[in-house]
Amino acid sequence: MAGAAGALFLLLPLIGLIARAPWGKVGSLLATPEIVSALRISLIASLSASALSVTFGLPLAWLLARVPFPGRSLVRALTTLPLVLPPVVGGVGLLLALGRLGLVGRWLDAAFGVTLFGTTTAVVIAETFVAMPFTVVTVEAALRALDHRYEDAASTLGASSWTRFRRVTLPLIAPAVGAGAVLAWARALGEFGATIAFAGNLAGVTQTIPIAVYLQLQTDVDQAIVLSLVLVAVSVVTLVALRHRFMGVS
């Protein structure tokens, strides 16, 4: 009975969205210029964040899994900090570091005239910050679970470290890398706090789907519901697609 009550509690928000959704107007609500723009920015930024998460997260995962060094546990903890840190706090930190008056941002502005706040690039950076830990954790776990005998065999046959990684290790952990990329993309697509704190809310530039949901909730509830269902659908599809890897169920 308690289990059923717990399941109902978790499903209740979704049931509320589905019951209240204006199904007859979904197409027209998604076709408005503001929403199309938010969808476009969200897709561009989240896919870019996913690509960056793999680009930088894969070497970091390798470092944490395979290279012993002093303070590795601390580095691992700091790497996964965005998983538990309130996103808006991360956004404030990014603003103080990379904003126009930030530690690095003031140098970028003075040396190159580069200002990140209010740009789509800032959205990508904020989303990468919150999404990359998903890639790191997933890939590191795969590297730790990998059977080293395959790599040892390649080494005895004369394969260099790079060849061993490219021809043996990477193909073996490819499913984990793909799963980490998908998780990072889904997390980036739903990011709100860090984005609005670091990138701001400029229609057509930094306004993503989650920000549009928040704004539309105050003016057009139907549109907010439809956009919320888009994000729910992405989350459900992602979880179903990755259920074998993380839940061990069919």
C-alpha positions in Angstrom: 0.0 0.0 0.0 2.8 2.4 0.9 4.6 1.5 -2.3 1.5 2.3 -4.4 1.1 5.6 -2.5 4.7 6.5 -3.3 4.3 5.7 -7.0 1.1 7.8 -7.1 2.8 10.7 -5.5 5.6 10.6 -8.1 3.1 10.2 -11.0 0.7 12.9 -9.8 2.5 15.9 -11.4 2.6 14.0 -14.7 -1.1 13.1 -14.4 -1.9 16.8 -13.7 0.0 17.9 -16.8 -1.7 15.3 -19.1 -5.1 16.0 -17.7 -4.8 19.7 -18.1 -3.0 19.7 -21.5 -4.8 21.5 -24.3 -4.4 18.6 -26.8 -6.4 20.3 -29.5 -4.0 23.3 -29.6 -0.6 21.6 -29.2 0.4 22.3 -32.8 -0.5 25.9 -32.8 1.0 26.6 -29.4 4.4 25.0 -30.4 4.4 26.9 -33.7 4.5 30.5 -32.2 7.7 32.4 -33.1 8.8 32.7 -29.5 8.5 29.0 -28.8 10.1 28.0 -32.1 13.0 30.3 -31.1 13.3 28.8 -27.6 13.2 25.3 -29.1 15.9 26.1 -31.6 18.2 27.6 -28.9 17.6 24.7 -26.6 18.5 22.2 -29.2 21.6 24.0 -30.4 22.8 24.6 -26.8 22.0 21.2 -25.4 23.6 19.3 -28.3 26.7 21.5 -28.1 26.8 20.9 -24.3 26.5 17.2 -24.9 29.4 17.3 -27.4 31.6 19.3 -25.0 30.7 17.0 -22.1 32.1 14.1 -24.1 35.1 16.0 -25.4 36.2 17.0 -21.9 34.5 14.4 -19.8 36.0 11.4 -21.5 39.7 12.4 -20.7 38.6 13.5 -17.2 36.9 10.1 -16.6 40.1 8.4 -17.8 42.2 10.4 -15.5 40.0 9.6 -12.5 39.7 5.9 -13.3 43.2 5.1 -14.4 45.7 7.6 -13.1 46.5 7.6 -9.4 47.5 11.0 -8.1 47.3 12.8 -4.7 43.9 14.3 -4.1 42.1 12.2 -6.7 39.2 11.7 -4.3 38.9 15.4 -3.8 39.0 16.0 -7.6 36.3 13.4 -8.1 34.1 15.0 -5.5 34.5 18.5 -7.0 33.9 17.0 -10.5 30.5 15.6 -9.4 29.6 18.7 -7.3 27.2 20.1 -10.0 25.1 16.9 -9.5 24.0 18.1 -6.1 24.7 21.8 -6.2 21.7 24.0 -6.8 22.0 25.0 -10.5 21.4 28.7 -9.7 24.5 28.6 -7.4 26.5 27.2 -10.3 25.2 30.0 -12.5 26.3 32.6 -10.0 29.7 31.0 -9.7 30.0 31.1 -13.5 29.0 34.7 -13.5 31.6 35.6 -10.9 34.3 33.7 -12.9 33.4 34.3 -16.5 31.1 37.4 -16.3 32.3 40.7 -17.6 33.6 41.6 -14.1 34.5 38.1 -13.2 38.0 36.7 -12.5 38.5 35.4 -16.0 35.7 37.4 -17.7 37.3 40.8 -17.1 40.5 39.5 -18.8 38.5 38.2 -21.8 36.8 41.5 -22.1 40.0 43.6 -21.8 42.2 41.4 -24.0 39.7 40.2 -26.7 36.5 42.3 -26.2 34.7 39.0 -25.4 31.6 39.3 -23.2 29.8 36.0 -22.5 26.7 37.2 -20.6 23.7 37.5 -22.8 25.0 35.2 -25.5 24.1 31.7 -26.7 27.7 30.7 -25.8 26.9 31.5 -22.2 23.9 29.1 -22.4 26.2 26.3 -23.8 28.7 26.9 -21.0 26.1 26.9 -18.3 24.5 23.7 -19.6 27.9 22.0 -20.0 28.7 22.8 -16.4 25.6 21.0 -15.1 25.6 18.2 -17.7 29.3 17.0 -17.9 29.3 15.2 -14.5 26.8 12.7 -16.0 29.2 11.8 -18.7 32.2 11.6 -16.3 30.4 9.4 -13.8 29.0 7.1 -16.5 32.3 6.7 -18.4 34.5 6.4 -15.3 32.2 3.5 -14.0 32.7 1.8 -17.4 36.4 2.2 -17.3 36.6 0.8 -13.8 34.5 -2.2 -14.7 36.4 -2.9 -17.9 38.3 -6.2 -18.1 42.0 -5.2 -18.4 43.0 -8.5 -20.1 42.0 -7.1 -23.5 44.2 -4.1 -23.1 47.0 -6.2 -21.7 46.8 -8.5 -24.7 47.0 -5.6 -27.1 50.0 -4.3 -25.1 51.9 -7.6 -25.4 51.3 -7.5 -29.2 53.1 -4.1 -29.3 50.2 -1.7 -29.4 51.1 1.8 -28.2 49.1 3.5 -25.5 47.1 5.6 -28.0 46.5 2.6 -30.3 45.4 0.5 -27.3 43.0 3.2 -26.3 41.6 3.8 -29.8 41.4 0.2 -31.0 40.5 -1.6 -27.7 39.4 0.5 -24.8 37.2 3.0 -26.7 35.2 0.4 -28.6 34.6 -1.4 -25.3 33.3 1.6 -23.5 31.5 3.1 -26.5 28.0 2.2 -25.1 28.9 4.0 -21.8 30.2 7.1 -23.7 26.9 7.1 -25.8 24.8 6.8 -22.6 26.8 9.6 -20.9 26.3 11.8 -24.0 22.5 11.2 -24.0 22.2 11.8 -20.3 24.2 15.0 -20.6 22.0 16.1 -23.5 18.8 15.5 -21.6 20.1 17.3 -18.5 21.3 20.2 -20.6 17.9 20.5 -22.3 16.1 20.8 -19.0 18.6 23.2 -17.4 17.1 26.4 -16.0 18.9 27.9 -12.9 22.5 28.1 -14.1 21.3 29.3 -17.5 19.2 32.2 -16.4 21.8 33.3 -13.7 24.8 33.2 -16.1 23.3 33.8 -19.6 20.2 35.8 -18.7 16.9 35.8 -20.5 17.0 37.3 -24.0 14.4 36.2 -26.4 16.0 34.6 -29.5 19.4 34.5 -27.9 19.4 32.9 -24.4 15.8 32.0 -23.8 15.6 28.2 -23.6 12.5 25.9 -23.2 12.7 25.8 -19.4 13.0 29.6 -19.2 10.0 29.9 -21.6 8.0 27.5 -19.4 8.6 29.7 -16.4 7.7 32.9 -18.3 4.6 31.4 -20.0 3.3 30.1 -16.7 2.7 33.7 -15.7 0.9 34.7 -19.0 -0.2 31.6 -20.9 -0.7 28.5 -18.8 -1.6 26.3 -21.8 1.7 27.1 -23.6 3.6 26.4 -20.4 1.9 23.0 -20.1 2.7 22.0 -23.7 6.4 23.0 -23.3 6.5 21.1 -20.0 5.2 18.0 -21.7 7.9 18.3 -24.4 10.5 18.1 -21.6 8.7 15.3 -19.9 8.6 13.3 -23.2 12.4 13.8 -23.7 13.1 12.6 -20.1 10.9 9.5 -20.5 12.4 8.6 -23.9 15.9 9.0 -22.4 15.1 6.8 -19.4 13.5 4.1 -21.5 16.3 4.1 -24.0 18.9 3.7 -21.2 17.0 1.4 -18.9 19.1 -1.6 -19.7 22.3 0.2 -18.7 21.2 1.8 -15.5 18.3 -0.2 -14.2 19.0 -3.7 -15.5 15.4 -4.1 -16.7 13.8 -4.9 -20.0 
